[in-house]
Amino acid sequence: MVSVEIADTTATREYGLMYRKQLDEDAGMIFVFKASQHLEFWMKNTVIPLDMIFADSSGKIVGIVRKAMPFSEAIDSVDGDSQYVLEVNGGFCDRHGVKAGDILRFEGFVPKSAD
């Protein structure tokens, strides 16, 4: 289980995990979008390496960017459309066996469209 912060507004999605110097092993941030679409992220001003887990509207993982490079302005994305992106510490997916096709299960909040 991962305790997440929710980024469901334009401002919170743009700021994301920038400038954070650490992220607990069981913590992350879920980015919520209005609808599934091709999503692209970058690591500008992000200090720690992250795994980015892209999931469709049903929570099915469509792809993972592993250990995204801190401070990089390169575009990170996966093939296909996503409505959610879960960012966790780099290496999390390998340590926990997370892979494409797995399903994200939400507890404690009901996923909804973002602004």
Backbone as CSV, one residue per row, in Angstrom:
resi,resn,N_x,N_y,N_z,CA_x,CA_y,CA_z,C_x,C_y,C_z
1,MET,0.844,-1.174,0.000,0.000,0.000,0.000,0.891,1.239,0.000
2,VAL,0.460,2.221,-0.750,1.165,3.494,-0.847,0.219,4.592,-0.405
3,SER,0.662,5.427,0.520,-0.098,6.616,0.916,0.270,7.718,-0.066
4,VAL,-0.751,8.307,-0.674,-0.470,9.279,-1.726,-1.036,10.654,-1.425
5,GLU,-0.348,11.634,-1.973,-0.884,12.985,-2.068,-1.588,13.035,-3.419
6,ILE,-2.654,13.788,-3.490,-3.438,13.857,-4.721,-3.160,15.172,-5.436
7,ALA,-2.760,15.055,-6.695,-2.547,16.223,-7.548,-3.643,16.204,-8.605
8,ASP,-4.726,16.943,-8.343,-5.875,16.904,-9.252,-6.300,18.284,-9.736
9,THR,-5.425,19.244,-9.558,-5.653,20.571,-10.121,-4.464,20.906,-11.013
10,THR,-4.650,21.854,-11.903,-3.550,22.247,-12.783,-2.330,22.641,-11.964
11,ALA,-2.522,23.436,-10.926,-1.400,23.911,-10.120,-0.678,22.767,-9.401
12,THR,-1.429,21.848,-8.787,-0.764,20.759,-8.054,-0.088,19.784,-9.015
13,ARG,-0.656,19.580,-10.182,-0.014,18.691,-11.169,1.261,19.328,-11.708
14,GLU,1.257,20.636,-11.945,2.458,21.306,-12.462,3.590,21.286,-11.438
15,TYR,3.279,21.435,-10.166,4.309,21.467,-9.120,4.783,20.065,-8.752
16,GLY,3.854,19.132,-8.670,4.197,17.741,-8.410,5.125,17.545,-7.218
17,LEU,6.176,16.767,-7.428,7.143,16.468,-6.364,8.434,17.274,-6.518
18,MET,8.362,18.378,-7.245,9.557,19.208,-7.415,10.079,19.673,-6.057
19,TYR,11.398,19.763,-5.978,12.141,20.286,-4.829,12.120,19.379,-3.606
20,ARG,11.425,18.270,-3.625,11.428,17.348,-2.485,12.789,16.664,-2.415
21,LYS,13.329,16.571,-1.212,14.635,15.927,-1.046,14.498,14.469,-0.663
22,GLN,13.307,14.059,-0.267,13.072,12.656,0.068,11.599,12.338,-0.087
23,LEU,11.344,11.048,-0.222,9.985,10.538,-0.311,9.999,9.211,0.425
24,ASP,9.147,9.068,1.427,9.098,7.811,2.172,8.840,6.644,1.228
25,GLU,9.333,5.470,1.586,9.206,4.288,0.738,7.747,3.961,0.420
26,ASP,6.860,4.214,1.355,5.449,3.881,1.148,4.606,5.110,0.810
27,ALA,5.246,6.118,0.216,4.553,7.364,-0.121,4.679,7.634,-1.615
28,GLY,3.785,8.472,-2.113,3.830,8.860,-3.513,2.857,9.982,-3.793
29,MET,2.720,10.294,-5.057,1.768,11.307,-5.497,1.022,10.750,-6.700
30,ILE,-0.305,10.864,-6.654,-1.132,10.429,-7.784,-1.617,11.664,-8.535
31,PHE,-1.348,11.675,-9.824,-1.780,12.748,-10.706,-3.076,12.290,-11.362
32,VAL,-4.110,13.087,-11.223,-5.437,12.743,-11.726,-5.808,13.735,-12.833
33,PHE,-6.243,13.204,-13.965,-6.624,14.024,-15.105,-8.096,13.816,-15.432
34,LYS,-8.692,14.764,-16.182,-10.124,14.708,-16.512,-10.493,13.463,-17.292
35,ALA,-9.630,13.062,-18.187,-9.921,11.915,-19.058,-8.612,11.281,-19.486
36,SER,-8.702,10.068,-19.968,-7.513,9.394,-20.493,-6.981,10.157,-21.691
37,GLN,-5.666,10.270,-21.749,-4.986,10.964,-22.830,-3.527,10.550,-22.822
38,HIS,-2.800,10.889,-23.878,-1.365,10.614,-23.875,-0.709,11.648,-22.951
39,LEU,-0.084,11.175,-21.884,0.504,12.062,-20.882,2.024,12.058,-20.977
40,GLU,2.604,13.229,-20.761,4.052,13.388,-20.775,4.488,14.150,-19.533
41,PHE,5.567,13.695,-18.924,6.122,14.315,-17.726,7.595,14.620,-17.960
42,TRP,8.141,15.472,-17.106,9.584,15.689,-17.070,10.003,15.817,-15.626
43,MET,11.298,15.837,-15.391,11.834,15.817,-14.026,12.516,17.136,-13.654
44,LYS,12.272,18.185,-14.405,12.877,19.482,-14.103,12.564,19.858,-12.653
45,ASN,13.591,20.221,-11.923,13.486,20.624,-10.515,13.037,19.487,-9.593
46,THR,13.096,18.259,-10.066,12.778,17.111,-9.219,14.095,16.484,-8.788
47,VAL,14.305,16.421,-7.479,15.600,16.071,-6.901,15.820,14.562,-6.827
48,ILE,14.760,13.798,-6.617,14.897,12.356,-6.388,14.446,11.555,-7.615
49,PRO,15.095,10.421,-7.894,14.625,9.579,-9.000,13.265,8.990,-8.671
50,LEU,12.424,8.890,-9.679,11.055,8.412,-9.472,10.704,7.317,-10.475
51,ASP,9.845,6.393,-10.051,9.132,5.518,-10.973,7.799,6.192,-11.238
52,MET,7.402,6.240,-12.501,6.129,6.828,-12.899,5.249,5.701,-13.434
53,ILE,4.133,5.476,-12.782,3.221,4.394,-13.131,1.998,5.000,-13.817
54,PHE,1.841,4.734,-15.103,0.756,5.291,-15.906,-0.390,4.288,-15.941
55,ALA,-1.608,4.750,-15.611,-2.774,3.859,-15.570,-3.947,4.481,-16.308
56,ASP,-4.770,3.625,-16.904,-5.944,4.101,-17.638,-7.097,4.394,-16.674
57,SER,-8.256,4.725,-17.220,-9.397,5.136,-16.391,-9.894,4.029,-15.473
58,SER,-9.600,2.774,-15.785,-10.012,1.663,-14.914,-8.948,1.322,-13.869
59,GLY,-7.805,2.005,-13.922,-6.718,1.728,-12.985,-5.705,0.724,-13.505
60,LYS,-5.912,0.215,-14.714,-4.970,-0.753,-15.297,-3.682,-0.031,-15.699
61,ILE,-2.557,-0.569,-15.265,-1.260,0.029,-15.575,-0.933,-0.232,-17.041
62,VAL,-0.766,0.863,-17.795,-0.466,0.742,-19.223,1.027,0.827,-19.496
63,GLY,1.794,1.322,-18.534,3.241,1.411,-18.701,3.897,2.057,-17.506
64,ILE,5.213,1.879,-17.425,5.991,2.406,-16.302,7.267,3.039,-16.837
65,VAL,7.585,4.220,-16.336,8.902,4.817,-16.534,9.663,4.543,-15.248
66,ARG,10.751,3.793,-15.359,11.522,3.400,-14.181,12.701,4.351,-13.960
67,LYS,12.874,4.754,-12.704,14.016,5.565,-12.270,14.256,6.770,-13.176
68,ALA,13.208,7.584,-13.333,13.337,8.807,-14.126,14.451,9.666,-13.543
69,MET,15.266,10.210,-14.418,16.474,10.946,-14.044,16.154,12.304,-13.422
70,PRO,16.637,12.548,-12.196,16.420,13.855,-11.561,16.939,15.000,-12.433
71,PHE,16.241,16.118,-12.367,16.582,17.381,-13.039,16.512,17.319,-14.568
72,SER,16.103,16.201,-15.133,16.084,16.059,-16.585,14.889,16.802,-17.193
73,GLU,15.128,17.410,-18.338,14.047,18.034,-19.092,13.586,17.139,-20.246
74,ALA,14.113,15.920,-20.292,13.657,14.956,-21.291,12.215,14.563,-20.980
75,ILE,11.462,14.273,-22.017,10.060,13.886,-21.847,9.980,12.410,-21.467
76,ASP,9.239,12.127,-20.393,8.987,10.755,-19.955,7.521,10.443,-20.222
77,SER,7.270,9.345,-20.940,5.902,8.928,-21.227,5.913,7.449,-21.568
78,VAL,4.728,6.905,-21.762,4.569,5.513,-22.195,3.613,5.505,-23.378
79,ASP,3.592,4.396,-24.099,2.634,4.247,-25.190,1.229,4.154,-24.599
80,GLY,0.260,4.682,-25.303,-1.122,4.578,-24.866,-1.572,5.762,-24.042
81,ASP,-2.851,5.740,-23.700,-3.479,6.819,-22.937,-3.588,6.445,-21.470
82,SER,-3.507,7.470,-20.622,-3.604,7.288,-19.173,-4.478,8.382,-18.587
83,GLN,-5.111,8.080,-17.464,-5.848,9.094,-16.715,-5.172,9.370,-15.380
84,TYR,-4.344,8.416,-14.939,-3.657,8.533,-13.651,-2.173,8.251,-13.845
85,VAL,-1.352,8.988,-13.098,0.067,8.681,-13.027,0.447,8.701,-11.555
86,LEU,0.968,7.584,-11.085,1.424,7.460,-9.707,2.931,7.565,-9.700
87,GLU,3.464,8.558,-8.978,4.910,8.703,-8.821,5.320,8.182,-7.455
88,VAL,6.322,7.299,-7.471,6.882,6.703,-6.257,8.402,6.729,-6.391
89,ASN,9.097,6.377,-5.328,10.558,6.352,-5.364,11.073,5.478,-6.496
90,GLY,12.154,5.917,-7.116,12.795,5.124,-8.151,13.164,3.743,-7.619
91,GLY,12.860,2.725,-8.386,13.142,1.350,-7.988,11.982,0.675,-7.282
92,PHE,10.947,1.432,-6.918,9.787,0.879,-6.210,9.159,-0.267,-7.002
93,CYS,8.959,-0.059,-8.298,8.280,-1.074,-9.115,9.079,-2.371,-9.162
94,ASP,10.385,-2.271,-9.289,11.214,-3.478,-9.283,11.173,-4.162,-7.920
95,ARG,11.259,-3.386,-6.847,11.252,-3.966,-5.492,9.934,-4.649,-5.160
96,HIS,8.832,-4.161,-5.736,7.507,-4.680,-5.393,6.843,-5.465,-6.529
97,GLY,7.557,-5.688,-7.607,7.021,-6.495,-8.705,5.868,-5.853,-9.456
98,VAL,5.809,-4.523,-9.472,4.744,-3.814,-10.178,5.049,-3.849,-11.676
99,LYS,4.030,-4.179,-12.490,4.255,-4.294,-13.930,3.018,-3.858,-14.707
100,ALA,3.225,-3.611,-15.993,2.105,-3.272,-16.882,1.085,-4.399,-16.831
101,GLY,-0.196,-4.017,-16.828,-1.280,-4.980,-16.731,-1.829,-5.111,-15.318
102,ASP,-1.012,-4.767,-14.308,-1.505,-4.758,-12.926,-2.571,-3.677,-12.792
103,ILE,-3.356,-3.766,-11.739,-4.436,-2.804,-11.492,-4.134,-1.995,-10.230
104,LEU,-4.248,-0.662,-10.346,-4.180,0.199,-9.162,-5.517,0.108,-8.455
105,ARG,-5.475,-0.071,-7.150,-6.703,-0.105,-6.360,-6.677,1.114,-5.442
106,PHE,-7.736,1.883,-5.476,-7.820,3.100,-4.687,-8.601,2.834,-3.409
107,GLU,-8.031,3.208,-2.269,-8.722,3.086,-0.982,-8.706,4.448,-0.307
108,GLY,-9.836,4.841,0.252,-9.882,6.088,0.992,-10.291,7.296,0.163
109,PHE,-10.369,7.133,-1.156,-10.900,8.206,-1.980,-11.464,7.581,-3.250
110,VAL,-12.413,8.266,-3.819,-13.023,7.801,-5.057,-12.409,8.604,-6.187
111,PRO,-11.715,7.942,-7.126,-11.142,8.692,-8.251,-12.233,9.447,-8.990
112,LYS,-11.954,10.686,-9.310,-12.911,11.505,-10.036,-12.152,12.319,-11.068
113,SER,-12.874,12.961,-11.898,-12.226,13.835,-12.888,-11.582,15.006,-12.183
114,ALA,-10.472,15.445,-12.726,-9.769,16.591,-12.183,-10.239,17.850,-12.887
115,ASP,-9.715,18.990,-12.429,-10.076,20.234,-13.136,-9.187,20.450,-14.316
